[in-house]
């Protein structure tokens, strides 16, 4: 659990970078063993690409690092519960473990497609949930004012 918090702090740093760029503040890191092999954050505005979510960027980067499309020995740490698109991509990548911070009741995969993940993927939710939720809430609060 302590390791999960350490890596979630790294994902939160990515989320802060996304916010700095005017992106919805979601960050992700992918680990292999105890080593970070990919870091990413939302780039949908910068790339004008609705698929440029933090998880999608992280999957691409991690697969390039590993030299293969399957991430079954990897863990992704993401500040917000993955959407259905990202959960589907994580399923195709056969990610070993997903650790996320804040739940997303409006767009999270567990609401729309709880069975979308690969059957062997382990899921841990709620790691630093308050911090992860606060950064998103603050971003949208500032957008409205």
Backbone as ProteinMPNN parsed JSONL, in Angstrom:
{"seq_chain_A": "XXXXXXXXXXXXXXXXXXXXXXXXXXXXXXXXXXXXXXXXXXXXXXXXXXXXXXXXXXXXXXXXXXXXXXXXXXXXXXXXXXXXXXXXXXXXXXXXXXXXXXXXXXXXXXXXXXXXXXXXXXXXXXXXXXXXXXXXXXXXXXXXX", "coords_chain_A": {"N_chain_A": [[0.825, -1.201, 0.0], [1.971, 1.221, 0.726], [3.814, 1.559, -1.325], [2.032, 1.896, -3.442], [1.013, 4.424, -2.797], [3.296, 6.025, -3.09], [3.828, 5.826, -5.863], [1.416, 6.839, -6.794], [1.648, 9.466, -6.025], [3.499, 10.308, -7.91], [1.935, 10.092, -10.197], [0.087, 12.068, -9.568], [1.745, 14.299, -9.775], [2.024, 14.37, -12.532], [-0.636, 14.931, -13.168], [-0.852, 17.511, -12.127], [0.844, 18.818, -13.887], [-0.625, 18.549, -16.235], [-2.833, 20.184, -15.577], [-1.525, 22.643, -15.406], [-1.076, 23.075, -18.073], [-3.599, 23.564, -18.952], [-5.133, 21.372, -19.371], [-7.513, 18.759, -18.561], [-6.894, 17.673, -15.349], [-5.496, 14.844, -15.172], [-3.338, 12.282, -14.383], [-0.854, 9.754, -15.074], [1.228, 6.948, -14.348], [3.294, 4.25, -15.369], [4.489, 1.261, -14.085], [7.103, -1.166, -13.979], [7.938, -3.796, -12.207], [9.631, -2.244, -9.653], [10.09, 0.08, -10.948], [9.552, 3.088, -12.725], [8.328, 3.175, -15.946], [6.932, 4.636, -17.74], [5.453, 7.849, -18.069], [2.692, 10.04, -18.003], [0.161, 12.422, -19.017], [-3.081, 13.948, -19.45], [-3.603, 15.04, -22.78], [-5.461, 16.046, -24.479], [-6.396, 18.587, -25.284], [-4.077, 19.936, -26.186], [-3.25, 18.242, -28.268], [-5.498, 18.218, -29.763], [-7.196, 15.932, -29.717], [-9.463, 13.619, -28.872], [-8.894, 11.134, -27.882], [-6.555, 11.283, -26.473], [-6.043, 10.664, -23.732], [-4.583, 10.417, -20.427], [-4.046, 7.721, -19.722], [-4.007, 6.429, -22.224], [-1.824, 7.641, -23.449], [0.14, 6.778, -21.688], [0.039, 3.977, -21.979], [0.914, 3.655, -24.647], [3.519, 4.701, -24.458], [4.674, 2.972, -22.516], [4.471, 0.484, -23.807], [6.158, 0.934, -25.971], [8.565, 1.225, -24.608], [8.884, -1.322, -23.455], [8.842, -2.851, -25.723], [6.82, -4.334, -26.762], [3.306, -5.205, -27.018], [1.871, -6.114, -24.829], [1.184, -5.578, -21.454], [1.237, -7.116, -19.165], [2.871, -7.573, -16.998], [3.011, -5.208, -15.751], [2.06, -2.258, -13.851], [-0.396, 0.236, -13.805], [-0.722, 3.45, -12.564], [-3.152, 5.703, -11.941], [-4.702, 8.861, -11.63], [-7.444, 9.271, -11.755], [-10.35, 7.275, -12.047], [-10.315, 5.089, -14.8], [-11.896, 5.788, -17.963], [-14.332, 4.194, -20.117], [-13.154, 3.852, -22.667], [-10.383, 3.968, -22.087], [-10.184, 1.9, -20.206], [-10.849, -0.235, -21.847], [-8.656, -0.191, -23.613], [-6.645, -0.739, -21.775], [-7.422, -3.307, -21.143], [-6.983, -4.617, -23.612], [-4.224, -4.347, -23.641], [-3.644, -6.048, -21.668], [-3.021, -5.299, -19.031], [-1.383, -5.753, -15.924], [-2.075, -4.74, -13.397], [-4.218, -2.231, -12.116], [-4.169, 0.792, -10.509], [-6.06, 3.193, -9.086], [-6.933, 6.578, -8.149], [-9.205, 8.67, -7.53], [-12.677, 7.909, -7.762], [-14.817, 7.901, -10.655], [-17.843, 8.75, -10.988], [-19.473, 9.613, -13.064], [-18.278, 9.076, -15.573], [-16.67, 6.857, -15.355], [-15.308, 3.547, -15.943], [-16.361, 1.496, -14.347], [-18.998, 2.061, -13.897], [-20.216, 2.054, -16.442], [-19.195, -0.205, -17.841], [-18.402, -2.594, -16.168], [-17.195, -5.086, -16.509], [-15.212, -4.893, -18.419], [-12.418, -5.059, -18.239], [-9.382, -7.044, -18.554], [-9.567, -10.423, -17.477], [-7.562, -11.205, -15.653], [-6.544, -8.904, -14.61], [-5.709, -7.0, -11.832], [-7.352, -4.776, -9.613], [-7.043, -1.828, -7.773], [-8.565, 0.561, -5.875], [-9.111, 4.0, -4.84], [-6.705, 5.02, -3.811], [-5.034, 7.591, -2.352], [-7.315, 9.087, -2.778], [-8.727, 11.443, -1.999], [-6.93, 13.571, -2.516], [-6.558, 13.186, -5.264], [-9.153, 13.567, -6.225], [-9.609, 16.194, -5.415], [-7.906, 17.787, -7.033], [-9.079, 17.619, -9.559], [-11.65, 18.644, -9.062], [-11.01, 21.259, -8.27], [-9.875, 22.24, -10.625], [-12.112, 22.292, -12.393], [-13.751, 24.004, -10.955], [-12.36, 26.427, -11.155], [-12.548, 26.767, -13.91], [-15.24, 27.351, -14.25], [-15.48, 29.862, -13.132]], "CA_chain_A": [[0.0, 0.0, 0.0], [2.863, 2.387, 0.754], [4.336, 1.678, -2.685], [0.956, 2.472, -4.251], [0.948, 5.865, -2.501], [4.476, 6.666, -3.669], [3.637, 5.947, -7.311], [0.277, 7.726, -7.04], [2.188, 10.838, -5.927], [4.118, 10.579, -9.22], [0.813, 10.332, -11.112], [-0.444, 13.388, -9.214], [2.652, 15.297, -10.371], [1.625, 14.443, -13.946], [-1.933, 15.611, -13.202], [-0.579, 18.948, -11.935], [1.423, 19.301, -15.15], [-1.759, 18.678, -17.158], [-3.582, 21.383, -15.172], [-0.697, 23.795, -15.783], [-1.23, 23.242, -19.523], [-5.0, 23.774, -19.276], [-5.75, 20.066, -19.635], [-8.158, 18.142, -17.408], [-5.741, 17.159, -14.61], [-5.394, 13.411, -14.923], [-1.973, 11.823, -14.615], [-0.642, 8.312, -14.991], [2.561, 6.372, -14.495], [3.305, 2.796, -15.509], [5.677, 0.666, -13.486], [7.47, -2.563, -14.225], [8.667, -4.021, -10.961], [9.583, -1.022, -8.842], [10.652, 1.132, -11.799], [8.63, 3.787, -13.62], [8.745, 3.043, -17.346], [6.175, 5.599, -18.547], [4.751, 8.926, -17.375], [1.829, 10.712, -18.978], [-1.0, 13.171, -18.537], [-4.009, 14.265, -20.532], [-3.115, 15.939, -23.834], [-6.554, 16.165, -25.451], [-6.452, 19.958, -25.808], [-2.833, 20.205, -26.905], [-3.2, 17.448, -29.5], [-6.854, 18.228, -30.34], [-7.455, 14.504, -29.912], [-10.272, 13.147, -27.747], [-8.355, 9.875, -27.359], [-5.246, 11.541, -25.851], [-6.138, 10.583, -22.275], [-3.34, 10.049, -19.753], [-3.822, 6.269, -19.802], [-3.669, 6.074, -23.603], [-0.446, 8.09, -23.641], [0.999, 5.917, -20.87], [0.073, 2.649, -22.611], [1.775, 3.759, -25.829], [4.89, 4.891, -24.003], [5.132, 1.751, -21.844], [4.628, -0.568, -24.824], [7.38, 1.264, -26.718], [9.694, 0.944, -23.717], [9.005, -2.778, -23.31], [9.04, -3.452, -27.033], [5.714, -5.263, -27.011], [2.005, -4.599, -26.736], [1.25, -6.629, -23.606], [1.716, -4.978, -20.232], [0.741, -7.984, -18.093], [3.771, -7.509, -15.846], [3.075, -3.796, -15.381], [0.99, -1.623, -13.091], [-0.651, 1.637, -14.123], [-1.256, 4.282, -11.482], [-3.853, 6.815, -12.592], [-5.342, 9.669, -10.587], [-8.899, 9.193, -11.888], [-10.821, 6.001, -12.586], [-10.334, 5.101, -16.262], [-13.157, 5.758, -18.707], [-14.52, 2.935, -20.847], [-12.152, 3.773, -23.73], [-9.09, 3.648, -21.497], [-10.289, 0.568, -19.616], [-10.776, -1.16, -22.979], [-7.263, -0.233, -24.07], [-5.896, -1.452, -20.735], [-7.773, -4.721, -21.307], [-6.255, -5.117, -24.776], [-2.813, -4.41, -23.255], [-3.573, -7.059, -20.609], [-2.314, -4.697, -17.896], [-1.41, -6.625, -14.756], [-2.734, -4.125, -12.248], [-4.626, -0.835, -12.223], [-4.36, 1.461, -9.232], [-6.541, 4.548, -9.344], [-7.233, 7.401, -6.989], [-10.604, 9.087, -7.394], [-13.707, 7.262, -8.583], [-15.496, 8.8, -11.581], [-19.218, 8.246, -11.039], [-20.138, 10.021, -14.304], [-17.664, 8.546, -16.791], [-15.786, 5.735, -15.055], [-15.643, 2.258, -16.567], [-17.1, 0.602, -13.456], [-20.425, 2.382, -14.037], [-20.694, 1.697, -17.781], [-18.757, -1.519, -18.327], [-17.568, -3.137, -15.09], [-16.511, -6.319, -16.904], [-14.403, -4.628, -19.607], [-10.997, -5.333, -18.032], [-8.885, -8.413, -18.707], [-9.934, -11.169, -16.256], [-6.44, -11.334, -14.714], [-6.132, -7.586, -14.121], [-6.036, -6.658, -10.444], [-7.727, -3.371, -9.49], [-7.024, -1.219, -6.444], [-9.135, 1.905, -6.022], [-9.146, 4.865, -3.663], [-5.383, 5.395, -3.311], [-4.953, 9.064, -2.305], [-8.555, 9.508, -3.454], [-9.093, 12.835, -1.706], [-6.02, 14.437, -3.274], [-6.842, 13.0, -6.689], [-10.447, 14.19, -6.481], [-9.497, 17.645, -5.193], [-7.259, 18.464, -8.157], [-10.063, 17.697, -10.643], [-12.702, 19.568, -8.628], [-10.449, 22.623, -8.303], [-9.722, 22.598, -12.04], [-13.414, 22.649, -12.954], [-14.238, 25.176, -10.222], [-11.698, 27.575, -11.782], [-13.083, 26.89, -15.274], [-16.586, 27.946, -14.177], [-15.422, 31.237, -12.634]], "C_chain_A": [[0.865, 1.259, 0.0], [3.463, 2.638, -0.629], [3.292, 2.316, -3.598], [0.864, 3.979, -4.031], [2.115, 6.618, -3.133], [4.28, 6.871, -5.17], [2.441, 6.825, -7.655], [0.707, 9.185, -6.906], [2.845, 11.243, -7.253], [3.034, 10.852, -10.264], [0.181, 11.689, -10.837], [0.443, 14.507, -9.761], [2.331, 15.467, -11.855], [0.296, 15.178, -14.084], [-1.748, 17.119, -13.031], [0.008, 19.56, -13.199], [0.322, 19.481, -16.194], [-2.547, 19.948, -16.846], [-2.837, 22.644, -15.587], [-0.848, 24.119, -17.275], [-2.681, 23.488, -19.939], [-5.744, 22.503, -19.644], [-6.493, 19.599, -18.385], [-7.056, 17.388, -16.652], [-5.83, 15.686, -14.226], [-3.972, 13.014, -15.293], [-1.869, 10.331, -14.435], [0.848, 7.995, -15.041], [2.396, 4.861, -14.619], [4.615, 2.3, -14.911], [5.855, -0.764, -13.961], [8.392, -2.923, -13.074], [8.534, -2.759, -10.126], [10.083, 0.189, -9.621], [9.575, 1.765, -12.669], [9.171, 3.689, -15.044], [7.982, 4.001, -18.269], [5.498, 6.597, -17.618], [3.907, 9.646, -18.404], [0.748, 11.508, -18.261], [-1.891, 13.48, -19.729], [-3.385, 15.265, -21.501], [-4.207, 16.198, -24.872], [-6.653, 17.556, -26.068], [-5.245, 20.245, -26.69], [-2.788, 19.486, -28.249], [-4.507, 17.498, -30.294], [-7.277, 16.802, -30.723], [-8.199, 13.988, -28.686], [-9.751, 11.836, -27.156], [-7.046, 10.075, -26.589], [-5.333, 11.614, -24.325], [-4.8, 10.122, -21.696], [-3.026, 8.561, -19.907], [-3.388, 5.856, -21.203], [-2.221, 6.458, -23.917], [0.524, 7.165, -22.899], [1.133, 4.519, -21.469], [1.039, 2.663, -23.789], [3.243, 3.862, -25.439], [5.458, 3.625, -23.361], [5.368, 0.621, -22.844], [5.894, -0.331, -25.648], [8.617, 0.924, -25.885], [9.961, -0.56, -23.63], [9.326, -3.452, -24.645], [7.994, -4.497, -27.351], [4.414, -4.641, -26.551], [1.362, -5.058, -25.437], [1.971, -6.113, -22.365], [1.306, -5.794, -18.996], [1.64, -7.999, -16.862], [3.901, -6.08, -15.312], [1.875, -3.369, -14.549], [0.841, -0.196, -13.6], [-1.262, 2.292, -12.898], [-1.875, 5.487, -12.159], [-4.694, 7.541, -11.551], [-6.855, 9.589, -10.613], [-9.267, 7.845, -12.502], [-10.874, 6.068, -14.112], [-11.75, 5.102, -16.839], [-13.242, 4.422, -19.45], [-13.469, 2.768, -21.953], [-10.81, 3.326, -23.159], [-9.091, 2.263, -20.867], [-10.216, -0.493, -20.715], [-9.355, -1.304, -23.495], [-6.391, -0.975, -23.054], [-6.191, -2.948, -20.785], [-7.005, -5.324, -22.483], [-4.766, -5.254, -24.476], [-2.566, -5.482, -22.185], [-2.769, -6.563, -19.405], [-2.452, -5.592, -16.668], [-2.221, -6.054, -13.604], [-3.048, -2.665, -12.569], [-4.827, -0.312, -10.812], [-4.861, 2.855, -9.56], [-6.932, 5.253, -8.063], [-8.712, 7.654, -6.834], [-11.52, 8.271, -8.297], [-14.323, 8.318, -9.494], [-16.901, 8.264, -11.807], [-19.915, 8.567, -12.356], [-19.584, 9.329, -15.548], [-16.759, 7.343, -16.573], [-16.262, 4.419, -15.641], [-16.527, 1.399, -15.671], [-18.605, 0.863, -13.486], [-20.968, 1.843, -15.356], [-20.384, 0.266, -18.191], [-17.847, -2.186, -17.29], [-16.78, -4.396, -15.46], [-15.545, -6.136, -18.075], [-12.935, -5.041, -19.443], [-10.654, -6.8, -18.285], [-9.15, -9.162, -17.4], [-8.811, -11.271, -15.225], [-5.99, -9.996, -14.136], [-6.628, -7.372, -12.701], [-6.354, -5.164, -10.394], [-7.697, -2.954, -8.028], [-7.54, 0.204, -6.63], [-9.008, 2.686, -4.722], [-7.798, 5.258, -3.091], [-5.211, 6.913, -3.462], [-6.166, 9.702, -2.979], [-8.895, 10.98, -3.219], [-8.234, 13.812, -2.49], [-6.33, 14.386, -4.764], [-8.156, 13.672, -7.082], [-10.348, 15.708, -6.399], [-8.896, 18.37, -6.392], [-8.224, 18.622, -9.336], [-11.152, 18.709, -10.289], [-12.233, 21.017, -8.696], [-10.312, 23.116, -9.744], [-11.056, 23.068, -12.62], [-14.045, 23.833, -12.233], [-13.648, 26.444, -10.853], [-12.231, 27.825, -13.184], [-14.425, 27.604, -15.272], [-16.552, 29.4, -13.76], [-14.519, 32.117, -13.42]], "O_chain_A": [[0.529, 2.247, -0.652], [3.604, 3.785, -1.053], [3.617, 3.169, -4.425], [0.659, 4.73, -4.984], [1.94, 7.721, -3.651], [4.533, 7.958, -5.69], [2.442, 7.488, -8.693], [0.179, 10.049, -7.606], [2.749, 12.4, -7.665], [3.188, 11.73, -11.112], [-0.217, 12.387, -11.769], [-0.063, 15.553, -10.166], [2.362, 16.583, -12.374], [0.117, 15.964, -15.015], [-2.406, 17.911, -13.707], [-0.304, 20.701, -13.539], [0.333, 20.453, -16.95], [-2.89, 20.703, -17.755], [-3.445, 23.602, -16.065], [-0.76, 25.277, -17.685], [-2.974, 23.607, -21.129], [-6.856, 22.556, -20.167], [-6.145, 19.995, -17.272], [-6.36, 16.56, -17.239], [-6.192, 15.338, -13.102], [-3.468, 13.357, -16.362], [-2.676, 9.712, -13.742], [1.624, 8.691, -15.696], [1.478, 4.273, -14.047], [5.691, 2.833, -15.183], [4.898, -1.463, -14.295], [9.506, -2.408, -12.982], [7.426, -2.264, -9.921], [10.455, 1.203, -9.031], [8.774, 1.058, -13.281], [10.311, 4.064, -15.318], [8.339, 4.16, -19.436], [5.033, 6.246, -16.533], [4.337, 9.847, -19.54], [0.463, 11.301, -17.081], [-1.494, 13.293, -20.879], [-2.722, 16.216, -21.088], [-3.906, 16.534, -26.018], [-6.962, 17.687, -27.252], [-5.386, 20.74, -27.808], [-2.342, 20.051, -29.248], [-4.614, 16.898, -31.363], [-7.653, 16.515, -31.859], [-7.637, 13.925, -27.593], [-10.13, 11.468, -26.044], [-6.482, 9.097, -26.096], [-4.766, 12.513, -23.705], [-3.988, 9.514, -22.394], [-1.888, 8.185, -20.188], [-2.495, 5.021, -21.353], [-1.49, 5.705, -24.561], [1.586, 6.817, -23.415], [2.221, 3.943, -21.467], [1.885, 1.778, -23.912], [4.1, 3.193, -26.017], [6.598, 3.25, -23.633], [6.352, -0.112, -22.738], [6.612, -1.273, -25.982], [9.599, 0.397, -26.408], [11.104, -1.01, -23.719], [9.993, -4.486, -24.689], [8.244, -5.431, -28.113], [4.409, -3.673, -25.792], [0.395, -4.446, -24.985], [3.193, -6.202, -22.246], [1.06, -5.238, -17.926], [1.2, -8.404, -15.786], [4.795, -5.785, -14.518], [0.83, -4.019, -14.542], [1.834, 0.502, -13.803], [-2.188, 1.765, -12.282], [-1.191, 6.215, -12.877], [-5.32, 6.914, -10.697], [-7.495, 9.818, -9.587], [-8.563, 7.342, -13.378], [-11.428, 7.019, -14.662], [-12.67, 4.502, -16.281], [-12.309, 3.62, -19.401], [-12.952, 1.669, -22.154], [-10.178, 2.411, -23.687], [-8.109, 1.53, -20.98], [-9.588, -1.535, -20.529], [-8.902, -2.412, -23.781], [-5.506, -1.745, -23.43], [-5.314, -3.766, -20.503], [-6.441, -6.413, -22.367], [-4.111, -6.162, -24.987], [-1.422, -5.78, -21.845], [-1.956, -7.29, -18.837], [-3.529, -6.128, -16.407], [-2.954, -6.772, -12.924], [-2.26, -1.964, -13.204], [-5.563, -0.899, -10.018], [-4.172, 3.621, -10.235], [-7.221, 4.629, -7.042], [-9.4, 6.945, -6.098], [-11.185, 7.98, -9.445], [-14.348, 9.499, -9.147], [-17.132, 7.439, -12.69], [-20.855, 7.869, -12.736], [-20.336, 9.028, -16.475], [-16.141, 6.86, -17.521], [-17.46, 4.198, -15.815], [-17.36, 0.647, -16.175], [-19.396, -0.015, -13.141], [-22.045, 1.248, -15.393], [-21.21, -0.399, -18.816], [-16.645, -2.324, -17.521], [-15.803, -4.732, -14.792], [-15.103, -7.122, -18.665], [-12.278, -5.346, -20.438], [-11.518, -7.675, -18.237], [-8.975, -8.594, -16.322], [-9.088, -11.41, -14.033], [-5.133, -9.967, -13.252], [-7.812, -7.54, -12.407], [-5.694, -4.37, -11.065], [-8.249, -3.632, -7.161], [-7.013, 0.961, -7.445], [-8.823, 2.113, -3.648], [-7.743, 5.784, -1.98], [-5.242, 7.441, -4.573], [-6.053, 10.722, -3.659], [-9.305, 11.68, -4.146], [-8.746, 14.772, -3.065], [-6.36, 15.415, -5.44], [-8.254, 14.275, -8.15], [-10.932, 16.422, -7.215], [-9.341, 19.467, -6.729], [-8.193, 19.636, -10.032], [-11.532, 19.533, -11.121], [-12.976, 21.896, -9.131], [-10.6, 24.275, -10.039], [-11.123, 24.116, -13.261], [-14.8, 24.591, -12.841], [-14.365, 27.423, -11.061], [-12.353, 28.976, -13.603], [-14.722, 28.376, -16.184], [-17.517, 30.122, -14.011], [-14.38, 33.299, -13.105]]}, "name": "protein", "num_of_chains": 1, "seq": "XXXXXXXXXXXXXXXXXXXXXXXXXXXXXXXXXXXXXXXXXXXXXXXXXXXXXXXXXXXXXXXXXXXXXXXXXXXXXXXXXXXXXXXXXXXXXXXXXXXXXXXXXXXXXXXXXXXXXXXXXXXXXXXXXXXXXXXXXXXXXXXXX"}
